[in-house]
Each structure stands twice: as C-alpha cells, then as structure tokens.
Amino acid sequence: MGHSSYSRLLVPFMPRSAPTCFHAGVGEANSERQPNIRRKRLSTLRKGSAARPAMRDLGILQIVSYLHALIIHYFLANALANDSLHRAG
C-alpha cells in the first residue's frame, strides 16, 4: 500500500496515542487519515499478519543458534575427551 516494510512492522506495536504523521501522504491532513489508520491498526492486530514474519524470523534464528551451540559443544567435548585420553595413555 505504499508503506515500507519497516513501518508496516511498527504499526501493530505503536501505542494508540502515537503520532501518525509519517503515515499521511503528501497533501493529506493528519486528521483525515487517522480514523483509517486506527481501523487498519486494529485489523492488523486482530490478524497478526504484520507481526508474524518478524516472529517467524526470531524463531528460526533461535533454532539455528541452538543447533549451532549444540554442534560446537559436541566438537569441544569430543576434542577435550580425545585430549585427555591421549595424555592419560
């Protein structure tokens, strides 16, 4: 609708009293646009469509970092076990 993805992600998290001047187009008064934005914000909150991609990215990042930590832990434990075995022998 002409919004950047950054402002579309910010819309659900903005408080109701937040200024909506950056949503108003050129030549449009702020008072004309505000009811439309409020309706859009409520429907966006209800659907959760704008918040979902960010949450999905956070979930994927969490899974990848967990797997990464598991792999590093496995290799470190393996290396330490091999090192202690070689020293004992």
C-alpha positions in Angstrom: 0.0 0.0 0.0 3.0 2.3 -0.3 4.3 1.7 3.2 7.8 0.3 3.6 8.1 -3.0 5.4 9.7 -1.3 8.3 6.8 1.0 9.0 4.4 -1.9 8.4 6.2 -3.9 11.2 6.0 -0.9 13.5 2.2 -0.3 13.1 0.9 -3.1 15.4 3.3 -2.1 18.2 2.6 1.6 18.2 0.5 2.9 21.1 -2.8 4.4 20.2 -1.7 7.9 21.1 1.4 7.7 18.8 1.7 10.4 16.1 0.7 9.2 12.7 2.2 11.9 10.7 4.6 9.6 8.9 1.6 7.7 7.5 0.0 10.7 6.0 0.7 11.1 2.3 1.7 14.3 0.6 -1.1 16.8 0.7 -3.2 14.8 3.1 -4.1 16.2 6.5 -3.3 14.2 9.5 -6.9 14.4 10.8 -8.3 12.9 7.6 -6.0 9.9 7.7 -6.2 9.0 11.4 -9.5 7.1 11.6 -8.5 4.9 8.6 -5.1 4.2 10.2 -6.7 3.3 13.5 -9.1 0.8 11.8 -6.2 -0.6 9.9 -4.1 -1.0 13.0 -7.0 -2.8 14.8 -7.5 -5.2 11.9 -3.7 -5.8 11.7 -3.6 -6.6 15.4 -6.5 -9.0 15.0 -5.0 -10.8 12.1 -1.4 -10.6 13.3 -0.2 -10.6 9.7 2.3 -7.8 10.2 3.8 -9.3 13.4 4.1 -12.8 12.0 7.2 -12.5 9.7 9.2 -10.9 12.5 8.3 -13.6 15.0 9.0 -16.3 12.5 12.4 -14.9 11.8 13.1 -14.8 15.5 12.0 -18.4 15.9 14.2 -19.5 13.0 17.2 -17.6 14.5 16.6 -19.2 17.9 16.6 -22.7 16.4 19.7 -22.1 14.3 21.6 -20.6 17.2 20.6 -23.6 19.4 21.8 -26.1 16.8 25.0 -24.1 16.4 25.6 -24.2 20.1 24.9 -28.0 20.1 27.4 -28.6 17.3 30.1 -26.5 19.0 29.5 -28.2 22.3 29.8 -31.7 20.6 33.1 -30.9 18.9 34.6 -29.2 22.0 33.6 -32.2 24.2 35.0 -34.6 21.7 38.3 -32.7 21.4 38.6 -32.5 25.2 37.9 -36.2 25.6 40.4 -37.1 22.9 43.0 -34.8 24.5 42.5 -36.3 28.0 42.7 -39.8 26.6 46.0 -39.1 24.8 47.5 -37.6 27.9 46.5 -40.5 30.1 47.8 -43.0 27.7 
